[in-house]
Amino acid sequence: MPIKLYVILFAILLAPYVNAQEENLLKSSTIPIQLRMKANAVVRYDNTLIEVNSYNNLIYTNKRIVTVYNENGVSDQGTYVYYNENRKIKTLEARVYDSNGEEIDKFREKDFEDVSAVSGGTLYSDNRLKYLSYTPVDYPYTIVYNVEVDYRSTAFVPSWRPIEGFYVSTEHSEYKIINNSDTQVKIKAINLDGYAIETHSDFHYSAQNLKSIKPEAFSPSFYSFAPKVRAALVDFEMEGVKGVNNNWKDFGKWMYDELLTGTEVVPETLKEEVRVLTKDAVTDADKAKIVYNYMQAKTRYISVQVGIGGWKPMLAGDVERLGYADCKGLSNYTKALLDEVGVTSYYAVIYGGKGITSFDNDFSATEGNHAVLCIPNETKDIWLECTSQTNPFGFTAGFTDDRDALLITPEGGKIIHTTVYETEDNLQTTNATINITKDGSISADVNIKTYGYQYALHEGIQNKPLRDQELYFKEYWDYINNISVENIKFTNDKDNVVFTEDVTVSSSSFATKSGKRLLFQPNAFNRLTRIPTRYKKRTLDFEIERGYKDEDEFVINIDSNFDIEAMPGAVDISNKFGSYSFSIEKLSDGKLLYKRTQILNKGFYSKEEYNDFRTFMSTMVKHDKSKMVLISKT
């Protein structure tokens, strides 16, 4: 029998079996009970096939069947697709079934919502998103989704995540790449051990019955421990520009030659202006600071993502003319200005965000969501966030700190680590003078200074309306009853990167009256109040991404009608997670000095250590609530 005829006959015989299997997947009752537990949605079936036809073409096909149990699982349908001029949708459809497997709705491509794929802060973009906006009548329901996309830009190869997020189980998931081209496909499997995942070949993986993962307090980011398979082409095309990607050096060289070269030209008048501005500067750092402040004052951030512009910066001359650009354009513009005053700097691609995400040192691929600038320096490299009009020079805490980025040099790409803000750098000092009256009310002048990462957490409040500022302090000290906030003053020392908050507060019921006694908590203005969640059996390791240090000193003036009857003794605790101490010193009759120091260390810890960590945190919370007792003299 001819092979072709045999294949056709086999397909015909197999069809009833395949249909029966799919019908079984449409009924929510057939989901194994272990997959239903702690799951908002269950991926019944997910099959991804990627056919690489050439360095500049691949076909992506995905079929998925998902059962959704509640409104929190609707976003796990996965019924969306990105597209643009070089990523064409060939097939897009979905069918919805009730819990018994009966079809209740059907959607074609025209029924999907069609929106811009980027936020409203983007000036213009040709990246778009089609998604299914479906409001269920009842839960659970099952959705069958089919999509096929023709990629003519192959810089991004879809990856595989067999567990798609917290509270999502997977019954069956499969990922396969067929390479019909002359280009090499690179692949990297991450965190597969410990999961029911089978490796059929270097380009073919499948997973069965993966239980949902529940988030836990202080757990690392999901994709730092969840299984994943990444792929990239050695020869690729990005929006019509051919590239090569054997390693990070190659990839960076391509970026420098094809995306950056020729974009740095600025008008002669601008060159002369920055030279005059920096003529008296002594060091490169001094020059760079002047240029950075100049750039901040005359430009603003706005996103531009069209074609290769998603990765290629705007011309520096256009940024000068328009006065705006995105992160790429502003970083490149600042680099052009620094070139004119003889300061070496390098464009860098990075993951920006509050959470710390690094480039993969061992696997070069199209990565990152942000661009910054790096100035090599003998003592410590200077990193510039060029999208902010308020950032202090060289300050990156909270958005691009402590992560691996890709430096783009004329010789090629280089993975380099950004500034690390150590525990001692992330300092907050709180000083206060507190007056306690005989009726239990207080008035206080409070001074808070923040540095490092804590500066990043606080300095934004200065730009808020007064009402929001008052609410901020009331929420910050939400454990003080009937608190009133007034006389707010902020001082932002950008040269030394210190943010100061001076505020006057009062409360009519700070201390509790009990007969002749007043009971109050001397730690009035910097309490830990939340104890980490208790788990009968912790399943995930935990992480403290950034360490910090708090130092507090409060002078407490007590009404002359009262004596001190009881006060807590000094405490001093230290372990691998950090340290905590406080003491109360009697300065004179009616005057006390409360001193407190609390340190939390950055670190990655095993799940077996969590109970010890929780005990440490709960102990600090307990001591922060320690009370003093005053007794009336009359």
N, C-alpha and C positions, 0 to 999 in steps of 0.2 A: 504494500500500500504506500503511495507517495506520502512524504512527510507532511506536506501542506494539508492534504486531505485528512491525515491522521489528527493533526492539530485541530482542524475544524470539527471533526467528529468528537474529539475529546472535549472541546468547549461545549458542544451541544449536550453531551452526556452530563457534564459538570454543572450546567446552568441551573437545573432544578435544585441541586444541592446548595449552590451559592445563594439562590433566592430564598431557600428555606432557612439558611443561616442568617440572612439579613432580616427576614421576618421575625426571627427569634430575638434579634437585637433591638427591634422596634418596641418590644414589650418591656416595660420597666420592671415587671415582676421577675424577669429572668436574670436580673443583675445579682451576682453573688453578694451575700449579706455583708461580707467583710469589706466590700467596695462601697457599700451604701453608708457605712458608719462614718460619721464626721465628714460627709461630702456634700457640698452644695450642687455638684454636678459630677457625672461619671462619663468619661470618654469611652464609649462602647467599642468604637472602631475608628482608627485613624491611620490612613495609608498615604504616605508621601512618596512620590516617584519624581526624581529629577533626571532628565535626559540631557546630557551635555553634547550638543551637536557640533560646536566649534568654540573657539575662544570668545566669540561674541554672540553666542546664542545658546540658551538652554530653555527647556520646557519644564515647567513645574506643574504637577498634577496632585491634587489632594482630595481625598474623600474621607469625610468624618461623620460619625454618628454619635451624638451626645444626648444624654438624658439629663434634664435640668430639674432639680428638686425644689428649688425656692428662688426667690427674687435675687438673692446673692449669687446664684449660679448662672443668671442670664448672660452675664459678661463672659462666661466660659464657653458659650456656644461656639466661638471662634468663627462666626459667619461674617468675615470682612476680608477685603483684599485691597492692597495698595497698587496703584498703577500710574503710569505717565506715558510720554511719547515713546519710550523705549521699553515699556513693560505693558504689553497688550493683553487684555482679558479675552480669552477664547471661549470659556465656558464659565457660567456663574448661575447656580440654581440652588434652591433649598426646598425641602418638604417637611412638614410638621405633622407629628403623630401623637395621639393621646396615649394614656397609660396602657391601653389595651392593644396598641399597635395599629389603630385605625387612623387613616390619613384625615387631617382636619384643615390643612392649608398647603398651598403650593406657591412658590415665588420664582420668577424668572429674573434675569439681570435688570430689566427695566423697573422691577419692584424694589430694588435696593436703593437706599439713600446714597446720594453722590455729593461728597463734600471735599473741601480742601483738607489735605492730610496734615496741615500744620496749624498752629494757633493763630488767633487773631492778631498777634503782634507781628506777623509776617507781612511785609509790604506786598510781595507777590511771590507765587510759587506755582510750578506746574505739577507738583506731586499731589495726587488725589487719592481719596479713599471711598470705596463702596462698602456699605455695611447694611445688614438686615436689621431694621427696627421692628421688632416683633413683641407685641404685648400678649402674653398668654392668657387664656381663659381660665386655665386650671393647671395645677401641678400634680404629679410630674408630667412633663411632656418630653418627647424625643424629636430631635431635628437631624435630618440627613442633609449634608452640605457637599456640593461638588464644585470644584473650581479648577480651571486650567489657565495658566498664564504663560505667555511667550516673552521671555526675557531677551532683549537685544543689548542690554547692558548687564554684564556679568560680574561686576565688582562685588556684588552681594549674592552669595549662594545661601538659600534658606537652610537653617540649621534644624536639628531635631531635639525636641524636649519631651521625652516620654511622660514626665509628670509636669503638667503645665503651670502649676501654681498651688498655693495653699488651698486646702479643702476641695481638691479635685482628684478623683481616682481615675485610673486608666485600666480598662479591661484588655484592650489589645491596641498596640501602636506599632507601626512599621515604617522604616525609612530606607530608601534604596536609591543609589545613584548609578546610572548607566552612562558610561563615558564612550560616546561614539566619535570623539574628536582626537586630534593629535596633541592637544594640550594635557598637561598633568593635573590631576585633581588631588589636592592635599586634604587630609582628613585628620581630625583629632577627637578622640573619645574622652570624656571627662566625667569622673564620679560614677562610673557604671558599676563598680564593685558594691556588693551588698543589695543589689536590686535584681529582680527576675528579668534580666535582659540578655538576649542571645546575640552573639556576633556571628553572623553567617559568612561574612567576608569583610574585607576592609571597607566596603561600600554598602553593606547591607546589615541592618540591625532590626531586631524586633523585641517587644516587651509584652509581658503578660501579667495581668492581675497586680498592678501596682497600687497599693493603698494610698489614700490621701494623707497629706502631711499637715498637721495642725501647727500654726505658728506659736512660738513660746517667747516669753519675755527675754529680751537681750539676744534672741537668736540671730545668727548672721543673715545676710541677704540670701534669699531663696536660691538663687542660681550659683551661689558659692559652694553649695553642697549638693544640689539636685543634679541628676544625670543629664548629660547633654552631649551631642555630637555636632562638631563644627566642620564646615567644608569651605574650600576656597580654590580657585583656579590659579595655576602658576602664570599662565598667560590669560589676560582678561581685557575687557573693554569697559570703560566708564563713560557713558554718554558720548560715544564716538571717539574717545581717546584711548589708544591701546596702552596697556601697561604690563609689567612683569613683576612677579611676586614670589621669588624663591625664598626670600627671607626679609627681615625688617630693613636691612641695608638696601636691598633692591627696591622695596616698596617706597622707602623714603627718597631714594634717588629719582624714582619715577615722579613722585609728587613734586620734588624740587624742580626737575626739568620741565615737566608738562603742566603743572598747575601754578607754580610760583614765579618761575623765570619770566620776566617781561611785564610783571604786574606792579613793579615797585617804583616806576617813574613818577616824579612829582614836579610841579612847575618850579622854574628857577627862582621866582620870587619867594616861594615857600622855603626853598633851600637856604636862601640868604637870611630869611627871618629866623629860622631855628639856629643858624650859626651865630647870629647876633645875640639871641637869647642865652646861649650857652658859652659865650666867649670868656666869661670870668669863672666858669666852673673849673674846679681843680681836678676832680676824679671823674672816671666814666660813670660812676654811680650818681654823682652830682648832675652830670649832663643828662643822664637818663631820667632822673626825677623831674628836671625842668621840662624835658620833652613830653613825659607822661602827663604832667599837669596841664601842659599846653594842649595835648590831644584831648584830654577829658573836657576841657573848657569849650572846645569848638566842635565837638562831634557828639552824636547820640547813637544809641544802638537801635537797629531795626533789622529784622530778619529778611534775607533775600535768598530764595532757593529755587532757581530755575536752571534746568539742565545740569551741566557740569558745575554751575554756580553753587550747587549744593555742596561742592567740595573745593571749587576754585575761587579764590578771593576776588572781589571787585578790584578794578585798577585803583592804585593809590591816588592817581590824579582825579578819578571820579569821586573818591571819598572826600578829597579836598574841596572839590567843586560843589558836591551835594550836602556835605556836612553830616552824613549818616552812612552806616554800613552795618553788616552783621559781625559776628565774632571773628570771622575769617578776614573780612575787609578791614576792620579796625586794627587787628593784630598786624596785618601786612602793612597798613598805613603807618603805624607806629614804628615798625621795623624800618621802613623807608626813611623816616625822619631820623632815626638813630644812626642809620648808615651815613647820612649827610653830616653828622657831627662826630663821626669816627668811633661810634660805640657798636661793638659786635653784638648781634642778637640773633636768635633763631626762632622761627615759627615752630609751633608744636601743636600736635593734635592730642586731645585728651578726653576723658569722660568727666564732664562737669556735673556736680550734684552734691547734695548734702551727704548722701551715703558714699562710701569710698569704693570706687570701682577702678581697677587697673587694667592696662593692656596686658595681653598674654605674651610673656617674654618669648615663649617657644613656638608660637604659631602666628605667623604674619597673615593678616587679613584686613579688609576694610573695617576699621574700628573707630570709635570715638563719636562724640556729639558736640564737640566744642573745640575752639582754637584759642591758644594763649601765646605769650611771648616769653622766651627765656634769655636772660643776659648772663653769660658765664662770668663768675666772679671767684677770685682766689679763695676767699673764706667761705662763701655760701652763694650759690646761684640765686639770681633775682628773677622772680616770676611776676609777670604783669598780666592782670586781668583787664583787658582793654575795653570791655563792654560796659563797665561801670563808670558813671560820672562822679562817684563819691568815694570809691575805694582808696585807701591810703596806698602810696607807692610801695610796691613789692608785697602787698598783703593778699594772701590767698586762702586764709583759714575758712573752713566751712563750705567751700565749693570745689576747689581744685587742689587742696592740700593732701599730702601723704599718699600719693598714688603714682603708678608708672604711666608715663606719657611717651609719645613718639616725637623725638626731636628731628626736625627736617634740616639737614645740612647739605652743602654742595656735594659732599662725598657720599651721602646716603642717609638712611634713617638710623636712629639710635634710641634705644629705650633708656629713659632716664627718670629718676624719681624726683617728685616735686618736694617742696618744703614740708618738713615734718614739724609740727608744733607739739613740743614735748609737754608733759603734764605741768611742769613748772611754768611754761609759757602761757598756759590757758588759765590765768589767774583772775580771781575776783576778790576784791577787798571790800568789806562793808563796815563802815564806822558809823556810830550813832550816839547821840546824847539823848537819853530817855528820862523824862520827868514823870513820876508816878504821884498822883494826888491821893488824898485820903478817901475819896469816893470811888477809887479804882480806875479812874480814867488816866490816859497818858497823852503826852504830846512829845514829839520827837523830831529831831533834825537828822536825816539819814544821808550818808554819802556813800555811793557805790562806784567803784572803779573797776573796769573790765579790760582784759588784755587777751591777745591771741584768739582762740576759738570763742571764748566768752565775749570778747569784743564784738565778734560777728553776730552773736545771738542778741546783743543788746542795742547796737548803734542804730538800727533801723527805726526805733521808737521816736527818734528826734524828728522824723519827717511826717509823723502822724498828727492829725488834728488834736487839739487840747483835750477834747472829750475822750478820745481813744487813749491818750496818754494817761488820763486819770483812771480809766477802766483797766489799763495795763497794770498799773500799780495795785489796784484793788484785787485783781486776779492773782498777781504775784504774791500778795500777802492775804490770800483769801481765808486764812485761818484766824485773822484778827476781826472780831465782830465790830460792826458799826464804824469801820475805818473811814476817815475823811482825808482826802489828799489835796494839798495846796502847795503853792510856791515851787513849782517844778522848774528846774533849770538843767540844761544839758551843755556839756563842754566836750567837743570832739577834737582831740589833739591828734591830727593825722600824721604829724611828723614823728611822734613817739608811739603812735597807735595805742592811745589810751582813751577810753570813753568814760566820762564822768557824769553821774546822775546825782543831783542834789534835790532833795524833796523834803517837805515838811508834812508830817502826818499826825493825826490824832485819833483817839478812840475813846468813846464814853464808857465802854465796858470791857476794858482790857483785862483787868484783874477781877477775880471772883470774890465777893464778900461772903464771909461766914462768921456771923457774930462779930467779935472784935478783931477778926483776922481778915487779911487779904491774901489770896493765893494767885500767883501769876507765874508765867513761864519767862525766864530771863532771856531766852533766845527769841527775841521779838521779830528779827528781820532777815533771817536766812535759815529756815527750817527745812529739813527733809521730811516729807509727809507721806510718801508713797512707798509701801513695802512691795517688792517684786512678788509676782504670783507664785503661789505654792503649787507644786505638782506632785502627785502621788508617785509618778514615775516619769522623770524627765527623759525626753527622747532626743533632743538636739543639744549639741554643744552651744556655748554662748560666747559673746564677744562684747567687749567695751571698745568701741572704735576710737574714741578720743578720751584721754585722761584729762583731769582738771584739778585745780587746787583752789579752795576757798579759805580766806582768812578774815575773821570777824572780831571786832572789838566794840563793845557797847559800854558806855559810861551810864550807870543807872542812878539817878537822883531820887531818893525816897522822901516822901513827906515827913517832916520832923515830928509828926504825931505818932510815928510808928517805929518800932524796933524790929530787928531781924530775929525771928524765932527759929527758923530752920532753913537751910539751903543745901543743895546737893554737893557732894564731894567731887573732887577733880576726877576726870576720866582720861585714860590714855590707852588707845588700842592701835595695833599695827599688825598687818598681815600682807599676803601677796596681792590682795585686791586693793589695798590702800591703807589709809590711817585716819584716825579720828581722835581729837582731844578737845577738852574744854576745862576751864577752871573759872572760879569766881573769887576775886580778891577784894577785901574790904579796904578801900582807900582811906576812908574816914567815916565818922558817924553819918549815916545817911547817904553815903556814896560808895557804889560798888563798880568793879571793872569785870565784865564778862568777856572772856577770850575763847575763841574757838578756831580750830583748824581742821579742815576736812579735805582729804585727798582720795581721788579715785584713779586707779592706774589703768592705762590702756593695756589690753591683752586679749588673747584668745584662750578660752578655758574649756576643759572637758565637761560633759554633762554631769559627771560624778562629783564635780566641785561646786555645782550650782547651789546645793543646800547650804554649804559653808558661806558662799557669797550672799545668799539670801539672809542668813543669820547675821552676817556683818552689816548688811543694809538695815535690817529691822532693828538691830542694836543701836545704830546711829539715829534712827527715827525715834526710838524710845528715849534716848538721852536728849534729843532736841526738844522733847516735850517735858523735860524735867521741870519741877515747880519749886518755887520758893514760898515761904510763909512769913508774912509780916503780922505783927500783933500790935494793937493800939496801946499806947502808954496810959490811956485814961479809961 
